[in-house]
Amino acid sequence: MSLRATKIVATLGPASSDPALLEKMIRAGVNVVRLNFSHGKAQDHIDRARLVREAASRAGREVGIMADLQGPKIRVGKFADNKVQLETGQKFVLDASRTEPGDINGVGLDYKELPRDVKAGDVLLLNDGLIVMQVEAVRGEAVHAVVTMGGELSNNKGINKKGGGLTAPALTAKDMDDIKTAMSFQADYVAVSFPQNATDMEMARQLCNVAAAEFRHKPHLIAKIERAEAIPRLEEILRASDGIMVARGDLAIEVGNAAVPALQKRMIKMARELDKTVITATHMMESMITNPVPTRAEVSDVANAVLDGTDAVMTSAETAAGKFPLETVIEMANICAAAEAAELVELDSDFTGKTFARIDQSIAMGALFTAYHLGAKAIVALTESGSTALWMSRHRINIPIYALTPKVATQRKMTLYRNVRPLLMDMGQDRDTLLAEAEKHLKARGIVKTGDIYAITCGEPIGSPGGTNMLRICQVS
């Protein structure tokens, strides 16, 4: 079993939908598979979810499934010739009332609210910031602009406003339907696009819980931080979510490329402090869409996210549509492992001046502290809900955490937690039998051998969620 702590989220697409290839990718290190709801129909996602579960079963691994919602379509309409070449200095009209295809002078809008969201002087960035326009005037439904940086503009390209300020709601009617689809196959994570505040995440959670109630399922929610407005509200969004995604593409367009690296570090730090998970995404291994090896800059980018403490690094087009999906995963896993080997562990300073109000949290911290100072081979958490393993995983420690749970849903959620290896184990026994079984589990997998020390936490009575109240230090006989 790989001892890599950082998890890999891989986006599934045409390039990675072959069952044999997907199985190889899971064996190579994919922990969570992302289904991108911006593409495909409901049945496509249902089929792909089944494909993932089957491939994971053949690989003998459990992987999580993340349903990534499309969010609002803030895009231009279509052009008569599919694209136009815009010159710097020319006038261009973005017209919400236009029904005919676009031309060199203007185009319709999928996002009809744009005329109410902008005013003269605002800067619009189209096609991921490759084309820049400045608004000169808004007349009725038409936004009159001048092109300040030209280029090719094709059908349905995205629009961002510099500095943020577009009012599109985070959840669209399509997203609400997609939540029902995702809950029909019990997606473990739902990623919400463009949330602006905690209310967006609370609404998404309500919709997910209602749609999943008949399956007795509750997914974890990931807030994708990609709007300028989300930055000042980061803490409230985090508290309303189970984790965040540092979605560097749209975020960079709104706040500027130069601001993103420092924001990434701040987001990862805040997520860990608030006991939330964090995924770093966008352009991580972009050159591997067409090349079998990454650039040195990409290697540094992935390694830096690992050193910042991210739970997971994510691929997008590299595995969804690229030529080298398997190679991308292998390279990413190697980079993560190498970066982790260079990590500085300063566990003691994590606990200085800290107080823990909860017994279960204190036990989790006690297990980390003791295992670290005794040089234990493993930390074992018997957990129903996964929260003990989550708390442990918020601290840097080079000892692997094995989370044993009787619930498949908990096991799948824990696939995203840094340094946590979730395993399924029946817990319908008394405490002593259970602890002996746990040790047998570890020995059978070669995790511990005679003479090794490990720490184990559990709750009494056995099987009550949130009841971790016991820490035992064991030496394998």
N, C-alpha and C positions, 0 to 999 in steps of 0.2 A: 504493500500500500504506500502510495506517495506521501512523503513527509512535507510536501509543500503546504505552507499555511494559507497563502493568498489564493482565492478562488477565481475560476475563469467562467465568465458568462459568455456564451457564444450564440450569435443570432443564426437561426435556421432559415434557409432560403433554398432556391433552386440548386445552388452549388453543393449543398450539404444534406439534401433530402434522400439520398441513396441510403437504404438501411445499413448496408455493410460499412459504408464510409462513416455514417453517424456513430455506429458502434465503435469504430476505430478512434473517432474524435473523443468519445466518452472515455475510452481506455487511456487516451493520451492526456486527459486532464480536464475535460469539460465538466463543470460541477452544476451549472444551471444553464438551461436552454431558453433563449428569448424568442418568443413568437411575436413578430412585428405586425400589429393589426392595421398598419397603414397600407399593407398590401394583402390581397387575397380576400376570399369570401369566408363566411362562417365555417362552412364545411371543410375548407382547406385547413383551417386552424384545428378543427376537431381531428382531422386525419393526421396532421403533423404531431399533435399531442400524443396520439396513439403510437405513432412511429417512435417518438422519444421514449415513451414508457417501455415499448418492446425492445428497443436498442439497449436501454439501460439494464433491462432484465437479462438480456443475453451477455452483457458486459459484466454482470454481477455487481453493479454499482447502483446506488440510488441517485438520481439527479432531480433538481428542482425545475419547475417550468414557470417562466415569467411571461405573462401576457402584457405586452406594451401597447397601451391605447394610443390611437392616432392624435387625439386632441383636435383643437380647432384648425381648419384649413385656411390659413392666412396666405392666400395665393392669388396670382394673376390667373386670368382665364386662358383660352386657347387662341392661337394665331392661325390665320388662313394658310400660311406656309409652314406651320409648326414652330417657326422661330423668326426673329428679326435681329439685325445687327445694329445696335444703337451707338451713335457717335457722341463723343463728349461735346457738350454745348447745345445739343438739339433739344427741342421741346418734346414732351411726351405726356399723354393723358391717361390716367388710370380711372376708368369710368364704371361705377357700380351699376349704372342703368344700361350699359351697352350689351346687346344680345348677339350682334354679328361678330364673327371672328376678328381678332386683332390684326393690326398692320404696323408699319413703321411709325405711325403717328400716335397710336394708343391701343389699349387693350381693355377688355372687361375684367371684372373681379369676381373671384369665388367668395371673397370676404367682403360682404356688402356694407359693413360698418366703417370701412376705411375713411370715407369722407367726413365722418363725425369724430374720428380719432386723431385727425391731423390738422395742422394749421400752417399758414405761410411761415417758411423758415425751417420747418422740420426736415430732417434728413431721413430718407428711406433707403434701406439696403435690400437689394433683390438678389436672388440666386446665391444664397450664402455669402452675401457681401461683395460678390464679384462686380455687381453693378450698383452705382450709387446715384441717387437723384435728390434734388432739393425741391421741396414744395414751394411753388410761387403763389398759388391761390387755390381756394376750394370754391367751386361754383356749383351749387346743388349737389348732384351725385358724382360730379367729376373733380378729380384731383389733378390740377395742372402743375407739372413739374419740369425742371430742366435737368438733363443728364450731366452729372459732374464727373462720372467715371463710366465710360462706355463699355460695350462688350455684347456678347450674344445672349439674348433673352428668349427662352423657349417656353412651350406650354406649361402651365401650372407650376411655375417656379415660386418659391416662397418669398414673402415680404416681411421684413423686420423694420421697426422704427428705432433709430439710434437713441439709446437711453431708455427704451421701453415706453409703455403707455398705450398699447393696444388693448381694447376692452374685451376681446373675445373670451367667453367663458371657458374654463378648463375642460368641462365635460359637455360634449355635444350629444345629440340624439343617437348618432352612430356609436359613440362610446358607451352609451347606456345599453344598447343592443349587444355590443361586443363584450360588456361585462357579463351579460347572461350567457353568452357563448363560452367565455372563459370559465365561468363557474360550472358549466355543464360537464367539463372535464377536470374540475377542481384544480385550476391553476394555483400554484403555491404562492405566487407573487403577482400583484397587479401594479404596473408602473403607470402613473398618471402624468400625462404631458401638460406642460405649461401651467402648473398650479401657481396662483398668485398669493395665496394666504392659507391659513389653517382650515377655513370654511370649505375650500375646494376639496381638501383631503378628507374632511369629515363627511362631506356629501358622498364622495367616492366610496368611503368605508361603509356608509349606510346602504348604498346601492349594492355593493358586493355582498354584504351580510344578508340582505334580503334575497338576492339571487342565489346565494349558496346555502340558505337555511334548509332547503329540502334535502341537501346532501350532508347536512351536519358538518359543514366546512366553514372555516374562516380564513381567508387568505391574508397574507401580510401585504401592506401597501408601501410602495416606493414612490416618493415625490421626485420627479425629474426637474432639477433646478436649471431652467433655461430662459427665464425672463429676468430682466433687470429688476422688476418689482419684487421678485422673490427674495432678493439678497437682503434688504433691510428686515424682512420678515422670516429670515432663515430659521430662527429658534422656534417660532410658533409653528412653522410648517413641519419642522423636525419632530416636535412634541406630538403633532397630530398624525405622524406617519410611523412606520416601522423602520424606514430607512430612506436614504436619498440617493439619487443618481447625479453625479457631477456631469451634466450633459453639455459638453464644452462647445458644441457646434453653434447652436442658437444663442447660447449665453455669450460666446465670444463676439457674435455679430452685434448684440445689444449693448454690451459693456466695453467692447474693444478687446482685441487679442491680448494686449499687454497686461490687462487686469486679471486674466484667467488663472495663471499659475498660482498667484497669491491667494485668490479666491478658492482654488482647489484645496490648498493646504488648510485654509481656514475651515472649509466645509468638512473635510475629513476629521480634523481635530474636534470640531463641535459635535459631529455625529458620534464619535467615540466617547466623548465626555457625557453625552446624553443617553448612552447605552443603545444607540441605533446603528444599523448597518449602513455601509456606504459603497457605492459602485462608481468607479471612474471609467468614463466612456468617451467615445468619439475620436476617430482618427488615430487610435493607438498604434495600429500596425497597417496603416492605410496603403503603404507601398506594396504590401503583400497581396493586394487585390490582383496585381499583375506580376510580382516578382517572388521568387521562392525564398528570399531572405529579407529581413527588415533592414532599414537604414540604421546607422549608429544613433541618430537622433531619436528614432522610435524605441530603440533598446533603452536609451536613457529615460525616455518618457515613462515607459512601463515600470522601470526600476524605481524611478522617483515616486511614482504613485504607491508602490509597495513600501518604500522607505517612509512615506508620509503616513502609512498605516491603513490604507484602503482595505476593505474586506475583499473586494473583487475588482478585476480589470475586465473590460468588455470588448468584444469584437462586434462590428456591424457588417458592412459590406464584405469585409475580408473573408468571413465564413458563409455569408448569405449568398454572395454572387461572385466571389473571387475565384481565381484559378487554383489557389493553394490552401484550402480550408484546413486540412489536417496539419500541414506544415506550420500554419499560423498558430495553431493550438500548441504544437510541440515547442516552437520557439518561445511562445509566451510563458509556458510552464517552466522552461529552462531559465528565462530571464527572472521570473519571480523567485525561483529557488536560489539563484545566485545572489539576488538582492537581499533575500532574507538571511543568507549566511553572513552577510556583512552588517546585519542590524545590531545596534547597541541595545542591550537589555538593561533597563534601569528600573526594575520592578519596585525596589524599596521606596524610591522617590514618589511613585504612584500613590502610595498609601500615607505619605506624610501629611498630617493635618486633616486626614479624611475621617469622617464618621459615617457609620452604616446603621441606619435605623431599622433595617429588616434583618431578621435572623438568617433567612436564606441567602441574602446578599453577603452577610458577614462570613457565612460558611464558605461561599464561593471564593471570597478574597483570602480566607484562611488557607484554603486548599492551594491556591496559587503561591502564596508566601512560603508555606511549609515545603511544598514540592520543589520550589526554586532553591531553597537553602539546603535541602537534603540531597539535591541532585537526582530527583526521581525520574524514572524512565517515562512515566505517563501520569496524566491526571484523568480520572474517570468520574463522570457525572451521570448518575442515574436520574433521568428527568422525564417528566410527563409533558411539560409545556415547552421545554427548551430554554427557559429563562436563565437557569443556573449556568448553562453552557454559554449563553450570550454574554452574561456579565463577565465570565472568565475570559472570553475572547476579546474583550475591550482592552486588555492589558497585554503588552508585549512580553512574551515568554517563549523560550525556545523548547519548551516541553509540550508535546502534542496532547490535545484535549480530546478524549474519546467520550462522546455523549451517547449513552445507551438509553433507548426509549422503546416503549411498547407500541408507540403510535407511528404509523407510516407518514401521516401528515406532518408530525413534528420532525421526523427524520428528514423529510424533503425540505422543510423550511430551514433547517440547520445546515443544509448544503451551501448556503451563502455565508455562514459565519466564519470569519478568519480563524485559522488554526483549530477548527473543530471538525472531527471526523465522526459523523453520526452513524450509529449502528443500531439495528433493530434487535430487541431482546424481549422475550416474554417476562413479565414481572408479576405473574400471578402466584408468587411463592412468599414464604416468610422471609424475614430479613437475612438470616444467616445463610439460608439456601441461596438466596438472591446474590449475596456477596460472593459466595463460592462460585456460582454460575458466571458472574461477571469476570472473575479471575480466569476461569476456564476459557471464556470468550477471548480474553486477551492472549492467553498462552497459545490457543489454537491458531491465532492470527500472527504469531511470532512477535507480538508487541512487547511482551515481557517474558523473561526466562528465570530460572532458579537464581535466587540471590538479589534480583532486581527489587527496587522499592517503587511503589506507586501510591498515589493518594486517591481516595474514593469518597464521593459525597452522595448522600441519599436522604430521603425524608421518612420519618416515622409518624403515623402509620404509612406503610408503603402504598403508593398509588394516589396520594392526594396532591394535585397540582399546587405549586407554590409552597410546598411544605418541606423543602430541603432544610434539615436541622442537625445533620450528623456528618462528621468528617472522620475518616479512619485512615491511618497510614499503615500500609501493609508491605511485608517483604515476602516475595514468592518463595515457597518452600520447595 
